[in-house]
Amino acid sequence: MATADKSASVVVNTDNLNVRSSPGTQHEVVTQVHSGDVYPMIQQQDKWVQIRLQDQKGWLASQYVTIQSYSDGKQSKQTGKTITISKEKVHLRGGPASTFDIVGFAEQGAEFQIISETEKWYEISNDNLTGFILKDILKSQQAESNNSIKNKTIVIDAGHGGRDIGAIGANGTYEKHYTYQTMRELKHELTMLGADVIVTREKNEFVSLASRTSLSNLNQTDAFISIHYNSFPKLPSVTGISAYYYRNQYQDLARYILEEVSKETGVRNRGSKFADYQVIRQNLKPAILLELGFISNPEKEKLLQTNAYQKKIVTGIVNGLNRYFKNEP
């Protein structure tokens, strides 16, 4: 017997789950879905549940999913938190996924109560409208309102490169590749925030330390960030991040970024301290050097290769720069 609940969603609990054209393993596989995916539920039938995808419908074996209903008193679970919409006509959906229909548009300046949340979505409500909003939209709003990076000139120094491979990871990876990966992601984020971004190397090439500092000194640089990764093969369990400055007036720049990266990643903050590295010693502009993890730790080495973790590092650096620029004398 089929049952329907238009306010319910289906959360997938396993990877590579087959979506079939009808309820039963004998029917055609139309696509696959993966763990964490969320879809609107159309109906249930015996041990199967029908979902709505972007451009089609399909059936999943119910033993591999969780069904969540949003008409079961969930609205009584007030969190006490509110949000204010700062953009015009932000759309709200009927469930926590982009596959749900748009149920309305939140006007700029409207205030909403947060009722519940998933990993990526908030359920929000006020007297006029109830629906789901993507958390990334709110993060974007907050970043815009707190943006002190716009029009700043920031030099990003991806450590090592070319014949200078830097530290070697637990599985033979090279530091120069990690620093370049972080630089690219950081450049993208800072550019989106309106910064004038200069990089010391555009590709996998050797650049002298003197050239890196000269590039900073010849421009109206507001911050110079040299990106590095650690390796300590004798103790592969070592973890943590560090920041270094040469001139005392840039301690806050090092400390703010380190604190924010640690907050975003959950990694141990090993502290900011003085160091006599050439790229910060010969730099006449606000300059620090970051050590963003130990690639000699096999677990961290693998994690650092993921885009998701790199984005966390970059978010921390951006937040730290915002703090520094807001607190400039």
QUIVENJO-V578391 format. One record per residue. N is the residue number from 1. PHI is phi in degrees with one decimal (* if undefined). OMEGA is omega in whole degrees, -180 to 180 (999 if undefined). Layout:
n=N phi=PHI omega=OMEGA
n=N phi=PHI omega=OMEGA
//
This chain:
n=1 phi=* omega=-178
n=2 phi=-90.4 omega=174
n=3 phi=-129.0 omega=-177
n=4 phi=-132.5 omega=175
n=5 phi=-146.4 omega=-174
n=6 phi=-67.3 omega=-179
n=7 phi=-96.7 omega=-177
n=8 phi=-97.8 omega=174
n=9 phi=-126.0 omega=-179
n=10 phi=-114.9 omega=178
n=11 phi=-103.0 omega=-178
n=12 phi=-79.9 omega=-175
n=13 phi=-108.9 omega=-178
n=14 phi=-147.7 omega=178
n=15 phi=-84.3 omega=175
n=16 phi=56.0 omega=179
n=17 phi=-83.5 omega=-178
n=18 phi=-70.9 omega=171
n=19 phi=-104.9 omega=-174
n=20 phi=-108.8 omega=-176
n=21 phi=-71.1 omega=179
n=22 phi=-146.1 omega=-178
n=23 phi=-73.4 omega=179
n=24 phi=153.0 omega=-177
n=25 phi=-70.1 omega=180
n=26 phi=-80.5 omega=-176
n=27 phi=-92.7 omega=-174
n=28 phi=-64.0 omega=173
n=29 phi=-85.0 omega=-177
n=30 phi=-96.2 omega=177
n=31 phi=-171.0 omega=175
n=32 phi=-129.8 omega=175
n=33 phi=-124.8 omega=-170
n=34 phi=-135.7 omega=-177
n=35 phi=-55.4 omega=179
n=36 phi=93.7 omega=177
n=37 phi=-65.3 omega=180
n=38 phi=-127.1 omega=-178
n=39 phi=-137.2 omega=174
n=40 phi=-66.6 omega=177
n=41 phi=-91.1 omega=177
n=42 phi=-94.0 omega=180
n=43 phi=-164.9 omega=173
n=44 phi=-115.3 omega=177
n=45 phi=-147.5 omega=-177
n=46 phi=54.1 omega=-177
n=47 phi=-101.2 omega=-178
n=48 phi=-130.5 omega=178
n=49 phi=-132.7 omega=180
n=50 phi=-95.8 omega=-179
n=51 phi=-121.9 omega=175
n=52 phi=-108.0 omega=175
n=53 phi=-93.1 omega=-177
n=54 phi=-59.9 omega=-174
n=55 phi=-130.9 omega=-180
n=56 phi=-162.0 omega=176
n=57 phi=-116.9 omega=178
n=58 phi=-166.6 omega=-176
n=59 phi=-119.4 omega=177
n=60 phi=-121.0 omega=173
n=61 phi=-69.8 omega=-171
n=62 phi=-66.3 omega=-179
n=63 phi=-69.3 omega=-177
n=64 phi=-105.8 omega=-178
n=65 phi=-135.6 omega=172
n=66 phi=-120.1 omega=180
n=67 phi=-100.7 omega=179
n=68 phi=-115.1 omega=178
n=69 phi=-105.3 omega=179
n=70 phi=-108.8 omega=175
n=71 phi=-125.9 omega=-174
n=72 phi=-113.2 omega=177
n=73 phi=88.4 omega=-177
n=74 phi=-63.6 omega=-177
n=75 phi=-67.6 omega=177
n=76 phi=-79.3 omega=-177
n=77 phi=-87.3 omega=-179
n=78 phi=-71.1 omega=-179
n=79 phi=-91.1 omega=-176
n=80 phi=85.0 omega=-179
n=81 phi=-97.3 omega=176
n=82 phi=-127.8 omega=175
n=83 phi=-131.9 omega=176
n=84 phi=-119.9 omega=-179
n=85 phi=-78.7 omega=-177
n=86 phi=-107.0 omega=178
n=87 phi=-111.0 omega=180
n=88 phi=-82.7 omega=172
n=89 phi=48.2 omega=174
n=90 phi=-83.1 omega=-175
n=91 phi=-79.6 omega=175
n=92 phi=-111.9 omega=-178
n=93 phi=-109.3 omega=-176
n=94 phi=-78.3 omega=179
n=95 phi=-158.7 omega=-174
n=96 phi=-83.3 omega=177
n=97 phi=-167.7 omega=-179
n=98 phi=-70.2 omega=178
n=99 phi=-79.0 omega=177
n=100 phi=-79.5 omega=179
n=101 phi=-66.0 omega=172
n=102 phi=-74.2 omega=-177
n=103 phi=-100.3 omega=179
n=104 phi=170.2 omega=-178
n=105 phi=-125.5 omega=178
n=106 phi=-84.6 omega=-179
n=107 phi=-79.4 omega=177
n=108 phi=-60.2 omega=-180
n=109 phi=92.0 omega=-180
n=110 phi=-70.6 omega=179
n=111 phi=-107.1 omega=-178
n=112 phi=-130.0 omega=172
n=113 phi=-88.8 omega=174
n=114 phi=-82.9 omega=-177
n=115 phi=-92.0 omega=-179
n=116 phi=-156.8 omega=180
n=117 phi=-153.1 omega=168
n=118 phi=-114.0 omega=-179
n=119 phi=-61.6 omega=-173
n=120 phi=-116.5 omega=-172
n=121 phi=-132.3 omega=168
n=122 phi=-109.4 omega=167
n=123 phi=-95.5 omega=-175
n=124 phi=-127.4 omega=-177
n=125 phi=-154.6 omega=165
n=126 phi=-140.9 omega=-176
n=127 phi=-65.1 omega=-174
n=128 phi=-106.5 omega=-168
n=129 phi=-154.9 omega=173
n=130 phi=-133.6 omega=179
n=131 phi=-178.6 omega=-177
n=132 phi=-113.3 omega=179
n=133 phi=-125.4 omega=-180
n=134 phi=-68.5 omega=-179
n=135 phi=-60.1 omega=-179
n=136 phi=-61.7 omega=177
n=137 phi=-64.4 omega=180
n=138 phi=-68.9 omega=177
n=139 phi=-62.9 omega=178
n=140 phi=-64.3 omega=177
n=141 phi=-58.2 omega=-177
n=142 phi=-64.6 omega=-180
n=143 phi=-62.3 omega=-180
n=144 phi=-67.0 omega=-177
n=145 phi=-72.8 omega=-179
n=146 phi=-103.2 omega=-172
n=147 phi=-77.1 omega=173
n=148 phi=-108.3 omega=-176
n=149 phi=-91.3 omega=-177
n=150 phi=-54.2 omega=178
n=151 phi=71.9 omega=174
n=152 phi=-81.5 omega=175
n=153 phi=-99.8 omega=-176
n=154 phi=-123.6 omega=177
n=155 phi=-99.0 omega=178
n=156 phi=-106.3 omega=-178
n=157 phi=-108.2 omega=175
n=158 phi=-78.9 omega=-174
n=159 phi=-57.7 omega=176
n=160 phi=67.4 omega=-177
n=161 phi=127.1 omega=-180
n=162 phi=60.6 omega=-178
n=163 phi=-70.2 omega=177
n=164 phi=-91.5 omega=-173
n=165 phi=-83.8 omega=-178
n=166 phi=77.6 omega=-179
n=167 phi=-70.6 omega=179
n=168 phi=-112.4 omega=-177
n=169 phi=-80.1 omega=-177
n=170 phi=-59.2 omega=-179
n=171 phi=-110.7 omega=174
n=172 phi=84.8 omega=177
n=173 phi=-76.2 omega=-176
n=174 phi=-109.4 omega=178
n=175 phi=-57.5 omega=-176
n=176 phi=-58.1 omega=180
n=177 phi=-76.0 omega=178
n=178 phi=-67.0 omega=-179
n=179 phi=-64.6 omega=179
n=180 phi=-68.5 omega=179
n=181 phi=-60.4 omega=180
n=182 phi=-65.6 omega=179
n=183 phi=-59.2 omega=-178
n=184 phi=-62.4 omega=-180
n=185 phi=-67.0 omega=180
n=186 phi=-66.6 omega=178
n=187 phi=-58.3 omega=180
n=188 phi=-60.2 omega=-178
n=189 phi=-64.5 omega=-179
n=190 phi=-67.2 omega=177
n=191 phi=-62.6 omega=178
n=192 phi=-61.6 omega=-180
n=193 phi=-88.3 omega=174
n=194 phi=92.7 omega=178
n=195 phi=-80.8 omega=171
n=196 phi=-92.9 omega=-172
n=197 phi=-102.6 omega=176
n=198 phi=-120.6 omega=179
n=199 phi=-116.6 omega=-176
n=200 phi=-80.8 omega=173
n=201 phi=-148.1 omega=-177
n=202 phi=-90.2 omega=-176
n=203 phi=-151.7 omega=180
n=204 phi=-79.3 omega=-178
n=205 phi=-138.3 omega=177
n=206 phi=-81.1 omega=176
n=207 phi=-130.9 omega=-177
n=208 phi=-66.6 omega=179
n=209 phi=-63.1 omega=180
n=210 phi=-63.3 omega=179
n=211 phi=-66.9 omega=-180
n=212 phi=-65.5 omega=-180
n=213 phi=-71.1 omega=179
n=214 phi=-61.6 omega=179
n=215 phi=-59.4 omega=178
n=216 phi=-69.9 omega=-176
n=217 phi=-68.7 omega=-178
n=218 phi=-83.6 omega=179
n=219 phi=-114.5 omega=177
n=220 phi=-80.7 omega=-172
n=221 phi=-75.2 omega=176
n=222 phi=-91.5 omega=176
n=223 phi=-160.1 omega=176
n=224 phi=-115.5 omega=-177
n=225 phi=-119.5 omega=177
n=226 phi=-98.0 omega=-173
n=227 phi=-102.5 omega=180
n=228 phi=-143.0 omega=174
n=229 phi=-133.5 omega=-176
n=230 phi=-90.0 omega=169
n=231 phi=-150.9 omega=178
n=232 phi=-143.3 omega=-172
n=233 phi=-57.0 omega=-178
n=234 phi=-66.8 omega=177
n=235 phi=-130.7 omega=-175
n=236 phi=-67.2 omega=180
n=237 phi=-86.3 omega=-177
n=238 phi=-64.5 omega=177
n=239 phi=-136.0 omega=174
n=240 phi=126.9 omega=-180
n=241 phi=-127.9 omega=-178
n=242 phi=-138.6 omega=175
n=243 phi=-139.0 omega=-176
n=244 phi=-131.5 omega=177
n=245 phi=-133.1 omega=175
n=246 phi=-106.9 omega=179
n=247 phi=-101.0 omega=-173
n=248 phi=-58.6 omega=-177
n=249 phi=-68.8 omega=179
n=250 phi=-106.8 omega=175
n=251 phi=-58.2 omega=-178
n=252 phi=-64.1 omega=178
n=253 phi=-58.6 omega=178
n=254 phi=-65.1 omega=-176
n=255 phi=-66.7 omega=-179
n=256 phi=-60.9 omega=-179
n=257 phi=-64.6 omega=-180
n=258 phi=-61.5 omega=-180
n=259 phi=-62.9 omega=-178
n=260 phi=-73.0 omega=177
n=261 phi=-65.8 omega=178
n=262 phi=-61.9 omega=180
n=263 phi=-63.9 omega=-177
n=264 phi=-73.1 omega=-174
n=265 phi=-96.0 omega=-176
n=266 phi=78.8 omega=-178
n=267 phi=-83.6 omega=-179
n=268 phi=-58.7 omega=175
n=269 phi=-88.1 omega=-178
n=270 phi=-87.4 omega=173
n=271 phi=99.5 omega=175
n=272 phi=-105.9 omega=-174
n=273 phi=-156.1 omega=177
n=274 phi=-69.2 omega=173
n=275 phi=-153.2 omega=-175
n=276 phi=-104.0 omega=178
n=277 phi=-83.1 omega=-174
n=278 phi=-59.1 omega=-175
n=279 phi=-67.2 omega=175
n=280 phi=-106.0 omega=179
n=281 phi=-69.0 omega=-177
n=282 phi=-89.2 omega=-179
n=283 phi=-90.9 omega=-179
n=284 phi=-90.7 omega=-179
n=285 phi=-108.1 omega=178
n=286 phi=-56.4 omega=-171
n=287 phi=-138.8 omega=175
n=288 phi=-139.4 omega=175
n=289 phi=-122.6 omega=-179
n=290 phi=-108.3 omega=169
n=291 phi=-111.6 omega=-165
n=292 phi=-100.9 omega=176
n=293 phi=148.7 omega=-179
n=294 phi=-100.6 omega=179
n=295 phi=-77.7 omega=173
n=296 phi=-78.7 omega=175
n=297 phi=-89.2 omega=-173
n=298 phi=-55.8 omega=-179
n=299 phi=-66.6 omega=-180
n=300 phi=-70.2 omega=178
n=301 phi=-58.4 omega=179
n=302 phi=-66.6 omega=-179
n=303 phi=-64.3 omega=-178
n=304 phi=-65.8 omega=179
n=305 phi=-83.4 omega=-177
n=306 phi=-90.7 omega=178
n=307 phi=-64.5 omega=-178
n=308 phi=-60.9 omega=-179
n=309 phi=-73.4 omega=177
n=310 phi=-60.6 omega=178
n=311 phi=-64.3 omega=177
n=312 phi=-64.7 omega=178
n=313 phi=-59.1 omega=-178
n=314 phi=-64.6 omega=177
n=315 phi=-58.0 omega=178
n=316 phi=-63.2 omega=179
n=317 phi=-62.8 omega=180
n=318 phi=-61.8 omega=179
n=319 phi=-62.8 omega=178
n=320 phi=-66.4 omega=177
n=321 phi=-63.6 omega=177
n=322 phi=-58.6 omega=179
n=323 phi=-61.0 omega=-178
n=324 phi=-63.8 omega=-177
n=325 phi=-67.2 omega=179
n=326 phi=-69.6 omega=-177
n=327 phi=-103.2 omega=177
n=328 phi=-61.8 omega=178
n=329 phi=-62.2 omega=999
//
